[in-house]
Amino acid sequence: MMAGSIRRTAVILGLLMLGEPLALDELKPLRVELTDDEVGMICDAAAITSRPTTVEFFLEWLKEAQAHRDHGKSAMLASAITRLRMEDKE
């Protein structure tokens, strides 16, 4: 993964952790541009936060990925959502 991609992923992760609705709205158009590697990194780190707004962001993203028949991203996102939900219960 290139340095620019890592920086972009880190910024997105930071905004996801904040869970602020306005920030999450700004991220929505970027979801389609992310590579599988970037989505994987984001999903791996998703359990860091379990804010309701972030969970909703991931649920919407999963629906998008399914609509585009992107099975790889759908699987990563579903796994991240499961981890987010598990964190909520602990």
N, C-alpha and C positions, 0 to 999 in steps of 0.2 A: 504494500500500500504506500502510495506517495505521500510526502510530507503535507502537501496541500489538502489531500483527502483526510489525513489524520487530524489536521487542524479544524477542518469543516465538521468532522464528526465530533470532535471535542466541544466545539461551540454548540452544536445541536444538543449534545448530551447535557451541557450546562443549562440550556434553556428548558429542556425537558425536566430536569431536576427541580427547577424553580416552579414549574407547573402553572405559571401565570397565563391566563387565557389569551391575552393579547399576543404574548410571545409564541404560544402554541399555534395561534391563527397564522402568524407570519411563517411558521415552519411548514404548514400544510402544503404549499406549492412545491417545496423542496423534496417532499417524499418521493415523487416520481423520478427525480434525478439521481437518487442515491444508488450506489452500486450494491451488489450483494454483500461485499466485504463491509461496506459502511453500515448497512442494515444489520449485519451480524454483530458488529461491534456495539451498536446502539442497543440491540436486543440483549446482548450479553450483560450489559451494564444496567439494564432496565430495572432490575430488582433494587437498585440504590434508592429509588423513590417509589412511593405508592400513593401519590396524591391523586384524588379522584379525577382531576382534570387531565393528568397524564395517562391514567388508565383509559379514559374516554378517547384521548388522542390515539392511543394504540388500537383501540377497538375500531375507530373510524379508518385507520390506516389498514387494518386487517381486511375490512370490507372492500377498500379500494384494491388491495392486492388480489383479493379473490375475484373481483369484477374484471381485473386485467388478466386473470388466469395465471398469475405468477405464483406457482406452487411453492417455490423455494422461499420467497419472501413471506408468503402466507404461513408456512411452517415456522419460520423464525419468529414472526410476530405472535403467532398463537402460543408458542413456548414462552415468550416474554410476558404475555398477558397472564399466563398461568403462574409464572413466578411473581408477578405483581400482585395477583390475587392471594397467593400464599403468604406474601409479606403482610398483606392487610389483616390476615387472620392471626398472625403471631403477635 
